[in-house]
Amino acid sequence: MGLAWLIRKPNVIAIPGASTVSQVEQNAAAADLELSEEDDERLEDAADRFWAP
């Protein structure tokens, strides 16, 4: 869900790592994941708390 959130942000380029085929498939699937506004807000709040001084 975190990768899907990053992908929809303007001016952000996500560079996910992968060491297995399964991880590559999961990363690609993030492009098709649709987040609700509630999901977006919760992830935004979590990011704000993480980066807050």
mmCIF entry with sequence, helices, sheets and N, C-alpha, C, O atoms, coordinates in Angstrom:
data_MODEL
# 
_entry.id   MODEL 
# 
_entity.id                         1 
_entity.type                       polymer 
_entity.pdbx_number_of_molecules   1 
# 
_entity_poly.entity_id                      1 
_entity_poly.type                           'polypeptide(L)' 
_entity_poly.nstd_linkage                   no 
_entity_poly.nstd_monomer                   no 
_entity_poly.pdbx_seq_one_letter_code       MGLAWLIRKPNVIAIPGASTVSQVEQNAAAADLELSEEDDERLEDAADRFWAP 
_entity_poly.pdbx_seq_one_letter_code_can   MGLAWLIRKPNVIAIPGASTVSQVEQNAAAADLELSEEDDERLEDAADRFWAP 
_entity_poly.pdbx_strand_id                 A 
# 
loop_
_entity_poly_seq.entity_id 
_entity_poly_seq.num 
_entity_poly_seq.mon_id 
_entity_poly_seq.hetero 
1 1  MET n 
1 2  GLY n 
1 3  LEU n 
1 4  ALA n 
1 5  TRP n 
1 6  LEU n 
1 7  ILE n 
1 8  ARG n 
1 9  LYS n 
1 10 PRO n 
1 11 ASN n 
1 12 VAL n 
1 13 ILE n 
1 14 ALA n 
1 15 ILE n 
1 16 PRO n 
1 17 GLY n 
1 18 ALA n 
1 19 SER n 
1 20 THR n 
1 21 VAL n 
1 22 SER n 
1 23 GLN n 
1 24 VAL n 
1 25 GLU n 
1 26 GLN n 
1 27 ASN n 
1 28 ALA n 
1 29 ALA n 
1 30 ALA n 
1 31 ALA n 
1 32 ASP n 
1 33 LEU n 
1 34 GLU n 
1 35 LEU n 
1 36 SER n 
1 37 GLU n 
1 38 GLU n 
1 39 ASP n 
1 40 ASP n 
1 41 GLU n 
1 42 ARG n 
1 43 LEU n 
1 44 GLU n 
1 45 ASP n 
1 46 ALA n 
1 47 ALA n 
1 48 ASP n 
1 49 ARG n 
1 50 PHE n 
1 51 TRP n 
1 52 ALA n 
1 53 PRO n 
# 
_struct_asym.id          A 
_struct_asym.entity_id   1 
# 
loop_
_struct_conf.conf_type_id 
_struct_conf.id 
_struct_conf.pdbx_PDB_helix_id 
_struct_conf.beg_label_comp_id 
_struct_conf.beg_label_asym_id 
_struct_conf.beg_label_seq_id 
_struct_conf.pdbx_beg_PDB_ins_code 
_struct_conf.end_label_comp_id 
_struct_conf.end_label_asym_id 
_struct_conf.end_label_seq_id 
_struct_conf.pdbx_end_PDB_ins_code 
_struct_conf.beg_auth_comp_id 
_struct_conf.beg_auth_asym_id 
_struct_conf.beg_auth_seq_id 
_struct_conf.end_auth_comp_id 
_struct_conf.end_auth_asym_id 
_struct_conf.end_auth_seq_id 
_struct_conf.pdbx_PDB_helix_class 
_struct_conf.details 
_struct_conf.pdbx_PDB_helix_length 
HELX_P HELX_P1 AA1 GLY A 2  ? ILE A 7  ? GLY A 2  ILE A 7  1 ? 6  
HELX_P HELX_P2 AA2 VAL A 21 ? ALA A 29 ? VAL A 21 ALA A 29 1 ? 9  
HELX_P HELX_P3 AA3 ALA A 30 ? ASP A 32 ? ALA A 30 ASP A 32 5 ? 3  
HELX_P HELX_P4 AA4 GLU A 37 ? TRP A 51 ? GLU A 37 TRP A 51 1 ? 15 
# 
_struct_conf_type.id          HELX_P 
_struct_conf_type.criteria    ? 
_struct_conf_type.reference   ? 
# 
loop_
_atom_site.group_PDB 
_atom_site.id 
_atom_site.type_symbol 
_atom_site.label_atom_id 
_atom_site.label_alt_id 
_atom_site.label_comp_id 
_atom_site.label_asym_id 
_atom_site.label_entity_id 
_atom_site.label_seq_id 
_atom_site.pdbx_PDB_ins_code 
_atom_site.Cartn_x 
_atom_site.Cartn_y 
_atom_site.Cartn_z 
_atom_site.occupancy 
_atom_site.B_iso_or_equiv 
_atom_site.pdbx_formal_charge 
_atom_site.auth_seq_id 
_atom_site.auth_comp_id 
_atom_site.auth_asym_id 
_atom_site.auth_atom_id 
_atom_site.pdbx_PDB_model_num 
ATOM 1   N N  . MET A 1 1  ? 0.829  -1.183  0.000   1.00 0.00 ? 1  MET A N  1 
ATOM 2   C CA . MET A 1 1  ? 0.000  0.000   0.000   1.00 0.00 ? 1  MET A CA 1 
ATOM 3   C C  . MET A 1 1  ? 0.881  1.256   0.000   1.00 0.00 ? 1  MET A C  1 
ATOM 4   O O  . MET A 1 1  ? 0.531  2.268   -0.607  1.00 0.00 ? 1  MET A O  1 
ATOM 5   N N  . GLY A 1 2  ? 2.008  1.178   0.677   1.00 0.00 ? 2  GLY A N  1 
ATOM 6   C CA . GLY A 1 2  ? 2.899  2.327   0.730   1.00 0.00 ? 2  GLY A CA 1 
ATOM 7   C C  . GLY A 1 2  ? 3.431  2.719   -0.640  1.00 0.00 ? 2  GLY A C  1 
ATOM 8   O O  . GLY A 1 2  ? 3.515  3.904   -0.962  1.00 0.00 ? 2  GLY A O  1 
ATOM 9   N N  . LEU A 1 3  ? 3.788  1.734   -1.441  1.00 0.00 ? 3  LEU A N  1 
ATOM 10  C CA . LEU A 1 3  ? 4.277  2.017   -2.786  1.00 0.00 ? 3  LEU A CA 1 
ATOM 11  C C  . LEU A 1 3  ? 3.181  2.634   -3.645  1.00 0.00 ? 3  LEU A C  1 
ATOM 12  O O  . LEU A 1 3  ? 3.440  3.562   -4.412  1.00 0.00 ? 3  LEU A O  1 
ATOM 13  N N  . ALA A 1 4  ? 1.961  2.125   -3.521  1.00 0.00 ? 4  ALA A N  1 
ATOM 14  C CA . ALA A 1 4  ? 0.838  2.694   -4.271  1.00 0.00 ? 4  ALA A CA 1 
ATOM 15  C C  . ALA A 1 4  ? 0.629  4.153   -3.880  1.00 0.00 ? 4  ALA A C  1 
ATOM 16  O O  . ALA A 1 4  ? 0.312  4.985   -4.729  1.00 0.00 ? 4  ALA A O  1 
ATOM 17  N N  . TRP A 1 5  ? 0.804  4.465   -2.597  1.00 0.00 ? 5  TRP A N  1 
ATOM 18  C CA . TRP A 1 5  ? 0.653  5.834   -2.111  1.00 0.00 ? 5  TRP A CA 1 
ATOM 19  C C  . TRP A 1 5  ? 1.734  6.734   -2.713  1.00 0.00 ? 5  TRP A C  1 
ATOM 20  O O  . TRP A 1 5  ? 1.445  7.848   -3.150  1.00 0.00 ? 5  TRP A O  1 
ATOM 21  N N  . LEU A 1 6  ? 2.964  6.258   -2.735  1.00 0.00 ? 6  LEU A N  1 
ATOM 22  C CA . LEU A 1 6  ? 4.049  7.056   -3.304  1.00 0.00 ? 6  LEU A CA 1 
ATOM 23  C C  . LEU A 1 6  ? 3.865  7.302   -4.795  1.00 0.00 ? 6  LEU A C  1 
ATOM 24  O O  . LEU A 1 6  ? 4.138  8.397   -5.287  1.00 0.00 ? 6  LEU A O  1 
ATOM 25  N N  . ILE A 1 7  ? 3.404  6.284   -5.514  1.00 0.00 ? 7  ILE A N  1 
ATOM 26  C CA . ILE A 1 7  ? 3.227  6.403   -6.958  1.00 0.00 ? 7  ILE A CA 1 
ATOM 27  C C  . ILE A 1 7  ? 2.258  7.522   -7.316  1.00 0.00 ? 7  ILE A C  1 
ATOM 28  O O  . ILE A 1 7  ? 2.439  8.189   -8.334  1.00 0.00 ? 7  ILE A O  1 
ATOM 29  N N  . ARG A 1 8  ? 1.237  7.737   -6.500  1.00 0.00 ? 8  ARG A N  1 
ATOM 30  C CA . ARG A 1 8  ? 0.235  8.749   -6.843  1.00 0.00 ? 8  ARG A CA 1 
ATOM 31  C C  . ARG A 1 8  ? 0.638  10.163  -6.449  1.00 0.00 ? 8  ARG A C  1 
ATOM 32  O O  . ARG A 1 8  ? -0.096 11.110  -6.733  1.00 0.00 ? 8  ARG A O  1 
ATOM 33  N N  . LYS A 1 9  ? 1.791  10.327  -5.800  1.00 0.00 ? 9  LYS A N  1 
ATOM 34  C CA . LYS A 1 9  ? 2.256  11.646  -5.404  1.00 0.00 ? 9  LYS A CA 1 
ATOM 35  C C  . LYS A 1 9  ? 2.936  12.338  -6.588  1.00 0.00 ? 9  LYS A C  1 
ATOM 36  O O  . LYS A 1 9  ? 3.753  11.732  -7.281  1.00 0.00 ? 9  LYS A O  1 
ATOM 37  N N  . PRO A 1 10 ? 2.592  13.610  -6.815  1.00 0.00 ? 10 PRO A N  1 
ATOM 38  C CA . PRO A 1 10 ? 3.284  14.336  -7.885  1.00 0.00 ? 10 PRO A CA 1 
ATOM 39  C C  . PRO A 1 10 ? 4.731  14.622  -7.477  1.00 0.00 ? 10 PRO A C  1 
ATOM 40  O O  . PRO A 1 10 ? 5.033  14.802  -6.297  1.00 0.00 ? 10 PRO A O  1 
ATOM 41  N N  . ASN A 1 11 ? 5.589  14.660  -8.444  1.00 0.00 ? 11 ASN A N  1 
ATOM 42  C CA . ASN A 1 11 ? 7.002  14.986  -8.225  1.00 0.00 ? 11 ASN A CA 1 
ATOM 43  C C  . ASN A 1 11 ? 7.725  13.984  -7.342  1.00 0.00 ? 11 ASN A C  1 
ATOM 44  O O  . ASN A 1 11 ? 8.731  14.326  -6.721  1.00 0.00 ? 11 ASN A O  1 
ATOM 45  N N  . VAL A 1 12 ? 7.234  12.755  -7.273  1.00 0.00 ? 12 VAL A N  1 
ATOM 46  C CA . VAL A 1 12 ? 7.891  11.698  -6.503  1.00 0.00 ? 12 VAL A CA 1 
ATOM 47  C C  . VAL A 1 12 ? 8.183  10.551  -7.452  1.00 0.00 ? 12 VAL A C  1 
ATOM 48  O O  . VAL A 1 12 ? 7.318  10.121  -8.215  1.00 0.00 ? 12 VAL A O  1 
ATOM 49  N N  . ILE A 1 13 ? 9.401  10.068  -7.394  1.00 0.00 ? 13 ILE A N  1 
ATOM 50  C CA . ILE A 1 13 ? 9.775  8.900   -8.182  1.00 0.00 ? 13 ILE A CA 1 
ATOM 51  C C  . ILE A 1 13 ? 10.134 7.800   -7.199  1.00 0.00 ? 13 ILE A C  1 
ATOM 52  O O  . ILE A 1 13 ? 11.126 7.908   -6.478  1.00 0.00 ? 13 ILE A O  1 
ATOM 53  N N  . ALA A 1 14 ? 9.344  6.754   -7.166  1.00 0.00 ? 14 ALA A N  1 
ATOM 54  C CA . ALA A 1 14 ? 9.596  5.628   -6.275  1.00 0.00 ? 14 ALA A CA 1 
ATOM 55  C C  . ALA A 1 14 ? 10.522 4.650   -6.979  1.00 0.00 ? 14 ALA A C  1 
ATOM 56  O O  . ALA A 1 14 ? 10.312 4.306   -8.142  1.00 0.00 ? 14 ALA A O  1 
ATOM 57  N N  . ILE A 1 15 ? 11.546 4.209   -6.264  1.00 0.00 ? 15 ILE A N  1 
ATOM 58  C CA . ILE A 1 15 ? 12.479 3.229   -6.810  1.00 0.00 ? 15 ILE A CA 1 
ATOM 59  C C  . ILE A 1 15 ? 12.493 2.041   -5.850  1.00 0.00 ? 15 ILE A C  1 
ATOM 60  O O  . ILE A 1 15 ? 13.370 1.937   -4.992  1.00 0.00 ? 15 ILE A O  1 
ATOM 61  N N  . PRO A 1 16 ? 11.514 1.146   -6.003  1.00 0.00 ? 16 PRO A N  1 
ATOM 62  C CA . PRO A 1 16 ? 11.442 0.006   -5.087  1.00 0.00 ? 16 PRO A CA 1 
ATOM 63  C C  . PRO A 1 16 ? 12.501 -1.040  -5.409  1.00 0.00 ? 16 PRO A C  1 
ATOM 64  O O  . PRO A 1 16 ? 12.863 -1.248  -6.567  1.00 0.00 ? 16 PRO A O  1 
ATOM 65  N N  . GLY A 1 17 ? 12.972 -1.672  -4.391  1.00 0.00 ? 17 GLY A N  1 
ATOM 66  C CA . GLY A 1 17 ? 13.922 -2.760  -4.588  1.00 0.00 ? 17 GLY A CA 1 
ATOM 67  C C  . GLY A 1 17 ? 13.186 -4.085  -4.697  1.00 0.00 ? 17 GLY A C  1 
ATOM 68  O O  . GLY A 1 17 ? 12.046 -4.220  -4.254  1.00 0.00 ? 17 GLY A O  1 
ATOM 69  N N  . ALA A 1 18 ? 13.848 -5.044  -5.286  1.00 0.00 ? 18 ALA A N  1 
ATOM 70  C CA . ALA A 1 18 ? 13.271 -6.387  -5.391  1.00 0.00 ? 18 ALA A CA 1 
ATOM 71  C C  . ALA A 1 18 ? 14.412 -7.373  -5.603  1.00 0.00 ? 18 ALA A C  1 
ATOM 72  O O  . ALA A 1 18 ? 15.317 -7.153  -6.409  1.00 0.00 ? 18 ALA A O  1 
ATOM 73  N N  . SER A 1 19 ? 14.338 -8.463  -4.855  1.00 0.00 ? 19 SER A N  1 
ATOM 74  C CA . SER A 1 19 ? 15.364 -9.494  -5.037  1.00 0.00 ? 19 SER A CA 1 
ATOM 75  C C  . SER A 1 19 ? 14.754 -10.841 -5.441  1.00 0.00 ? 19 SER A C  1 
ATOM 76  O O  . SER A 1 19 ? 15.459 -11.835 -5.615  1.00 0.00 ? 19 SER A O  1 
ATOM 77  N N  . THR A 1 20 ? 13.424 -10.843 -5.584  1.00 0.00 ? 20 THR A N  1 
ATOM 78  C CA . THR A 1 20 ? 12.760 -12.063 -6.056  1.00 0.00 ? 20 THR A CA 1 
ATOM 79  C C  . THR A 1 20 ? 11.708 -11.679 -7.093  1.00 0.00 ? 20 THR A C  1 
ATOM 80  O O  . THR A 1 20 ? 11.283 -10.526 -7.177  1.00 0.00 ? 20 THR A O  1 
ATOM 81  N N  . VAL A 1 21 ? 11.306 -12.662 -7.867  1.00 0.00 ? 21 VAL A N  1 
ATOM 82  C CA . VAL A 1 21 ? 10.256 -12.440 -8.861  1.00 0.00 ? 21 VAL A CA 1 
ATOM 83  C C  . VAL A 1 21 ? 8.968  -12.016 -8.164  1.00 0.00 ? 21 VAL A C  1 
ATOM 84  O O  . VAL A 1 21 ? 8.244  -11.155 -8.664  1.00 0.00 ? 21 VAL A O  1 
ATOM 85  N N  . SER A 1 22 ? 8.684  -12.611 -7.028  1.00 0.00 ? 22 SER A N  1 
ATOM 86  C CA . SER A 1 22 ? 7.477  -12.270 -6.277  1.00 0.00 ? 22 SER A CA 1 
ATOM 87  C C  . SER A 1 22 ? 7.471  -10.793 -5.875  1.00 0.00 ? 22 SER A C  1 
ATOM 88  O O  . SER A 1 22 ? 6.436  -10.133 -5.956  1.00 0.00 ? 22 SER A O  1 
ATOM 89  N N  . GLN A 1 23 ? 8.602  -10.284 -5.449  1.00 0.00 ? 23 GLN A N  1 
ATOM 90  C CA . GLN A 1 23 ? 8.689  -8.873  -5.074  1.00 0.00 ? 23 GLN A CA 1 
ATOM 91  C C  . GLN A 1 23 ? 8.484  -7.961  -6.277  1.00 0.00 ? 23 GLN A C  1 
ATOM 92  O O  . GLN A 1 23 ? 7.843  -6.916  -6.159  1.00 0.00 ? 23 GLN A O  1 
ATOM 93  N N  . VAL A 1 24 ? 9.016  -8.339  -7.416  1.00 0.00 ? 24 VAL A N  1 
ATOM 94  C CA . VAL A 1 24 ? 8.809  -7.566  -8.637  1.00 0.00 ? 24 VAL A CA 1 
ATOM 95  C C  . VAL A 1 24 ? 7.321  -7.539  -8.986  1.00 0.00 ? 24 VAL A C  1 
ATOM 96  O O  . VAL A 1 24 ? 6.783  -6.494  -9.352  1.00 0.00 ? 24 VAL A O  1 
ATOM 97  N N  . GLU A 1 25 ? 6.670  -8.674  -8.874  1.00 0.00 ? 25 GLU A N  1 
ATOM 98  C CA . GLU A 1 25 ? 5.233  -8.757  -9.173  1.00 0.00 ? 25 GLU A CA 1 
ATOM 99  C C  . GLU A 1 25 ? 4.423  -7.899  -8.203  1.00 0.00 ? 25 GLU A C  1 
ATOM 100 O O  . GLU A 1 25 ? 3.489  -7.209  -8.613  1.00 0.00 ? 25 GLU A O  1 
ATOM 101 N N  . GLN A 1 26 ? 4.776  -7.941  -6.927  1.00 0.00 ? 26 GLN A N  1 
ATOM 102 C CA . GLN A 1 26 ? 4.074  -7.121  -5.941  1.00 0.00 ? 26 GLN A CA 1 
ATOM 103 C C  . GLN A 1 26 ? 4.287  -5.632  -6.208  1.00 0.00 ? 26 GLN A C  1 
ATOM 104 O O  . GLN A 1 26 ? 3.349  -4.842  -6.097  1.00 0.00 ? 26 GLN A O  1 
ATOM 105 N N  . ASN A 1 27 ? 5.499  -5.250  -6.554  1.00 0.00 ? 27 ASN A N  1 
ATOM 106 C CA . ASN A 1 27 ? 5.784  -3.843  -6.870  1.00 0.00 ? 27 ASN A CA 1 
ATOM 107 C C  . ASN A 1 27 ? 4.970  -3.393  -8.078  1.00 0.00 ? 27 ASN A C  1 
ATOM 108 O O  . ASN A 1 27 ? 4.414  -2.295  -8.077  1.00 0.00 ? 27 ASN A O  1 
ATOM 109 N N  . ALA A 1 28 ? 4.897  -4.230  -9.102  1.00 0.00 ? 28 ALA A N  1 
ATOM 110 C CA . ALA A 1 28 ? 4.129  -3.877  -10.294 1.00 0.00 ? 28 ALA A CA 1 
ATOM 111 C C  . ALA A 1 28 ? 2.639  -3.774  -9.977  1.00 0.00 ? 28 ALA A C  1 
ATOM 112 O O  . ALA A 1 28 ? 1.947  -2.916  -10.523 1.00 0.00 ? 28 ALA A O  1 
ATOM 113 N N  . ALA A 1 29 ? 2.148  -4.635  -9.107  1.00 0.00 ? 29 ALA A N  1 
ATOM 114 C CA . ALA A 1 29 ? 0.727  -4.622  -8.740  1.00 0.00 ? 29 ALA A CA 1 
ATOM 115 C C  . ALA A 1 29 ? 0.348  -3.326  -8.018  1.00 0.00 ? 29 ALA A C  1 
ATOM 116 O O  . ALA A 1 29 ? -0.817 -2.928  -8.041  1.00 0.00 ? 29 ALA A O  1 
ATOM 117 N N  . ALA A 1 30 ? 1.302  -2.675  -7.386  1.00 0.00 ? 30 ALA A N  1 
ATOM 118 C CA . ALA A 1 30 ? 1.021  -1.424  -6.675  1.00 0.00 ? 30 ALA A CA 1 
ATOM 119 C C  . ALA A 1 30 ? 0.501  -0.344  -7.624  1.00 0.00 ? 30 ALA A C  1 
ATOM 120 O O  . ALA A 1 30 ? -0.252 0.535   -7.206  1.00 0.00 ? 30 ALA A O  1 
ATOM 121 N N  . ALA A 1 31 ? 0.889  -0.404  -8.875  1.00 0.00 ? 31 ALA A N  1 
ATOM 122 C CA . ALA A 1 31 ? 0.427  0.586   -9.856  1.00 0.00 ? 31 ALA A CA 1 
ATOM 123 C C  . ALA A 1 31 ? -1.072 0.463   -10.121 1.00 0.00 ? 31 ALA A C  1 
ATOM 124 O O  . ALA A 1 31 ? -1.709 1.431   -10.534 1.00 0.00 ? 31 ALA A O  1 
ATOM 125 N N  . ASP A 1 32 ? -1.633 -0.712  -9.887  1.00 0.00 ? 32 ASP A N  1 
ATOM 126 C CA . ASP A 1 32 ? -3.063 -0.936  -10.128 1.00 0.00 ? 32 ASP A CA 1 
ATOM 127 C C  . ASP A 1 32 ? -3.909 -0.800  -8.866  1.00 0.00 ? 32 ASP A C  1 
ATOM 128 O O  . ASP A 1 32 ? -5.137 -0.852  -8.937  1.00 0.00 ? 32 ASP A O  1 
ATOM 129 N N  . LEU A 1 33 ? -3.271 -0.628  -7.721  1.00 0.00 ? 33 LEU A N  1 
ATOM 130 C CA . LEU A 1 33 ? -3.990 -0.530  -6.462  1.00 0.00 ? 33 LEU A CA 1 
ATOM 131 C C  . LEU A 1 33 ? -4.612 0.858   -6.330  1.00 0.00 ? 33 LEU A C  1 
ATOM 132 O O  . LEU A 1 33 ? -3.924 1.874   -6.434  1.00 0.00 ? 33 LEU A O  1 
ATOM 133 N N  . GLU A 1 34 ? -5.913 0.883   -6.102  1.00 0.00 ? 34 GLU A N  1 
ATOM 134 C CA . GLU A 1 34 ? -6.606 2.159   -5.927  1.00 0.00 ? 34 GLU A CA 1 
ATOM 135 C C  . GLU A 1 34 ? -6.818 2.410   -4.440  1.00 0.00 ? 34 GLU A C  1 
ATOM 136 O O  . GLU A 1 34 ? -7.450 1.610   -3.750  1.00 0.00 ? 34 GLU A O  1 
ATOM 137 N N  . LEU A 1 35 ? -6.288 3.517   -3.958  1.00 0.00 ? 35 LEU A N  1 
ATOM 138 C CA . LEU A 1 35 ? -6.426 3.865   -2.551  1.00 0.00 ? 35 LEU A CA 1 
ATOM 139 C C  . LEU A 1 35 ? -7.635 4.767   -2.346  1.00 0.00 ? 35 LEU A C  1 
ATOM 140 O O  . LEU A 1 35 ? -7.929 5.635   -3.168  1.00 0.00 ? 35 LEU A O  1 
ATOM 141 N N  . SER A 1 36 ? -8.318 4.548   -1.253  1.00 0.00 ? 36 SER A N  1 
ATOM 142 C CA . SER A 1 36 ? -9.422 5.440   -0.912  1.00 0.00 ? 36 SER A CA 1 
ATOM 143 C C  . SER A 1 36 ? -8.832 6.740   -0.358  1.00 0.00 ? 36 SER A C  1 
ATOM 144 O O  . SER A 1 36 ? -7.655 6.794   -0.002  1.00 0.00 ? 36 SER A O  1 
ATOM 145 N N  . GLU A 1 37 ? -9.642 7.762   -0.290  1.00 0.00 ? 37 GLU A N  1 
ATOM 146 C CA . GLU A 1 37 ? -9.177 9.026   0.296   1.00 0.00 ? 37 GLU A CA 1 
ATOM 147 C C  . GLU A 1 37 ? -8.794 8.817   1.759   1.00 0.00 ? 37 GLU A C  1 
ATOM 148 O O  . GLU A 1 37 ? -7.858 9.439   2.261   1.00 0.00 ? 37 GLU A O  1 
ATOM 149 N N  . GLU A 1 38 ? -9.532 7.929   2.441   1.00 0.00 ? 38 GLU A N  1 
ATOM 150 C CA . GLU A 1 38 ? -9.211 7.631   3.846   1.00 0.00 ? 38 GLU A CA 1 
ATOM 151 C C  . GLU A 1 38 ? -7.834 6.980   3.960   1.00 0.00 ? 38 GLU A C  1 
ATOM 152 O O  . GLU A 1 38 ? -7.048 7.337   4.836   1.00 0.00 ? 38 GLU A O  1 
ATOM 153 N N  . ASP A 1 39 ? -7.541 6.023   3.072   1.00 0.00 ? 39 ASP A N  1 
ATOM 154 C CA . ASP A 1 39 ? -6.223 5.391   3.061   1.00 0.00 ? 39 ASP A CA 1 
ATOM 155 C C  . ASP A 1 39 ? -5.139 6.437   2.815   1.00 0.00 ? 39 ASP A C  1 
ATOM 156 O O  . ASP A 1 39 ? -4.113 6.453   3.495   1.00 0.00 ? 39 ASP A O  1 
ATOM 157 N N  . ASP A 1 40 ? -5.378 7.306   1.840   1.00 0.00 ? 40 ASP A N  1 
ATOM 158 C CA . ASP A 1 40 ? -4.410 8.345   1.507   1.00 0.00 ? 40 ASP A CA 1 
ATOM 159 C C  . ASP A 1 40 ? -4.153 9.255   2.711   1.00 0.00 ? 40 ASP A C  1 
ATOM 160 O O  . ASP A 1 40 ? -3.006 9.585   3.010   1.00 0.00 ? 40 ASP A O  1 
ATOM 161 N N  . GLU A 1 41 ? -5.209 9.652   3.388   1.00 0.00 ? 41 GLU A N  1 
ATOM 162 C CA . GLU A 1 41 ? -5.066 10.525  4.553   1.00 0.00 ? 41 GLU A CA 1 
ATOM 163 C C  . GLU A 1 41 ? -4.300 9.831   5.679   1.00 0.00 ? 41 GLU A C  1 
ATOM 164 O O  . GLU A 1 41 ? -3.444 10.443  6.318   1.00 0.00 ? 41 GLU A O  1 
ATOM 165 N N  . ARG A 1 42 ? -4.608 8.555   5.921   1.00 0.00 ? 42 ARG A N  1 
ATOM 166 C CA . ARG A 1 42 ? -3.908 7.822   6.979   1.00 0.00 ? 42 ARG A CA 1 
ATOM 167 C C  . ARG A 1 42 ? -2.423 7.683   6.670   1.00 0.00 ? 42 ARG A C  1 
ATOM 168 O O  . ARG A 1 42 ? -1.587 7.835   7.562   1.00 0.00 ? 42 ARG A O  1 
ATOM 169 N N  . LEU A 1 43 ? -2.090 7.398   5.424   1.00 0.00 ? 43 LEU A N  1 
ATOM 170 C CA . LEU A 1 43 ? -0.684 7.285   5.049   1.00 0.00 ? 43 LEU A CA 1 
ATOM 171 C C  . LEU A 1 43 ? 0.014  8.639   5.104   1.00 0.00 ? 43 LEU A C  1 
ATOM 172 O O  . LEU A 1 43 ? 1.172  8.726   5.514   1.00 0.00 ? 43 LEU A O  1 
ATOM 173 N N  . GLU A 1 44 ? -0.675 9.680   4.699   1.00 0.00 ? 44 GLU A N  1 
ATOM 174 C CA . GLU A 1 44 ? -0.108 11.027  4.770   1.00 0.00 ? 44 GLU A CA 1 
ATOM 175 C C  . GLU A 1 44 ? 0.172  11.414  6.225   1.00 0.00 ? 44 GLU A C  1 
ATOM 176 O O  . GLU A 1 44 ? 1.226  11.969  6.534   1.00 0.00 ? 44 GLU A O  1 
ATOM 177 N N  . ASP A 1 45 ? -0.776 11.118  7.111   1.00 0.00 ? 45 ASP A N  1 
ATOM 178 C CA . ASP A 1 45 ? -0.590 11.407  8.541   1.00 0.00 ? 45 ASP A CA 1 
ATOM 179 C C  . ASP A 1 45 ? 0.593  10.630  9.108   1.00 0.00 ? 45 ASP A C  1 
ATOM 180 O O  . ASP A 1 45 ? 1.389  11.175  9.873   1.00 0.00 ? 45 ASP A O  1 
ATOM 181 N N  . ALA A 1 46 ? 0.707  9.368   8.738   1.00 0.00 ? 46 ALA A N  1 
ATOM 182 C CA . ALA A 1 46 ? 1.822  8.550   9.220   1.00 0.00 ? 46 ALA A CA 1 
ATOM 183 C C  . ALA A 1 46 ? 3.154  9.104   8.735   1.00 0.00 ? 46 ALA A C  1 
ATOM 184 O O  . ALA A 1 46 ? 4.125  9.151   9.490   1.00 0.00 ? 46 ALA A O  1 
ATOM 185 N N  . ALA A 1 47 ? 3.198  9.519   7.485   1.00 0.00 ? 47 ALA A N  1 
ATOM 186 C CA . ALA A 1 47 ? 4.427  10.091  6.934   1.00 0.00 ? 47 ALA A CA 1 
ATOM 187 C C  . ALA A 1 47 ? 4.768  11.397  7.641   1.00 0.00 ? 47 ALA A C  1 
ATOM 188 O O  . ALA A 1 47 ? 5.933  11.655  7.946   1.00 0.00 ? 47 ALA A O  1 
ATOM 189 N N  . ASP A 1 48 ? 3.762  12.215  7.899   1.00 0.00 ? 48 ASP A N  1 
ATOM 190 C CA . ASP A 1 48 ? 3.997  13.479  8.599   1.00 0.00 ? 48 ASP A CA 1 
ATOM 191 C C  . ASP A 1 48 ? 4.573  13.230  10.001  1.00 0.00 ? 48 ASP A C  1 
ATOM 192 O O  . ASP A 1 48 ? 5.482  13.936  10.437  1.00 0.00 ? 48 ASP A O  1 
ATOM 193 N N  . ARG A 1 49 ? 4.044  12.235  10.690  1.00 0.00 ? 49 ARG A N  1 
ATOM 194 C CA . ARG A 1 49 ? 4.550  11.924  12.036  1.00 0.00 ? 49 ARG A CA 1 
ATOM 195 C C  . ARG A 1 49 ? 5.976  11.401  11.978  1.00 0.00 ? 49 ARG A C  1 
ATOM 196 O O  . ARG A 1 49 ? 6.782  11.690  12.863  1.00 0.00 ? 49 ARG A O  1 
ATOM 197 N N  . PHE A 1 50 ? 6.290  10.641  10.951  1.00 0.00 ? 50 PHE A N  1 
ATOM 198 C CA . PHE A 1 50 ? 7.632  10.090  10.800  1.00 0.00 ? 50 PHE A CA 1 
ATOM 199 C C  . PHE A 1 50 ? 8.657  11.182  10.519  1.00 0.00 ? 50 PHE A C  1 
ATOM 200 O O  . PHE A 1 50 ? 9.752  11.164  11.081  1.00 0.00 ? 50 PHE A O  1 
ATOM 201 N N  . TRP A 1 51 ? 8.313  12.121  9.664   1.00 0.00 ? 51 TRP A N  1 
ATOM 202 C CA . TRP A 1 51 ? 9.256  13.155  9.258   1.00 0.00 ? 51 TRP A CA 1 
ATOM 203 C C  . TRP A 1 51 ? 9.233  14.388  10.144  1.00 0.00 ? 51 TRP A C  1 
ATOM 204 O O  . TRP A 1 51 ? 10.088 15.263  10.003  1.00 0.00 ? 51 TRP A O  1 
ATOM 205 N N  . ALA A 1 52 ? 8.266  14.476  11.061  1.00 0.00 ? 52 ALA A N  1 
ATOM 206 C CA . ALA A 1 52 ? 8.167  15.667  11.929  1.00 0.00 ? 52 ALA A CA 1 
ATOM 207 C C  . ALA A 1 52 ? 9.368  15.702  12.877  1.00 0.00 ? 52 ALA A C  1 
ATOM 208 O O  . ALA A 1 52 ? 9.803  14.668  13.383  1.00 0.00 ? 52 ALA A O  1 
ATOM 209 N N  . PRO A 1 53 ? 9.891  16.893  13.107  1.00 0.00 ? 53 PRO A N  1 
ATOM 210 C CA . PRO A 1 53 ? 11.047 17.007  14.031  1.00 0.00 ? 53 PRO A CA 1 
ATOM 211 C C  . PRO A 1 53 ? 10.680 16.697  15.468  1.00 0.00 ? 53 PRO A C  1 
ATOM 212 O O  . PRO A 1 53 ? 11.537 16.750  16.350  1.00 0.00 ? 53 PRO A O  1 
# 
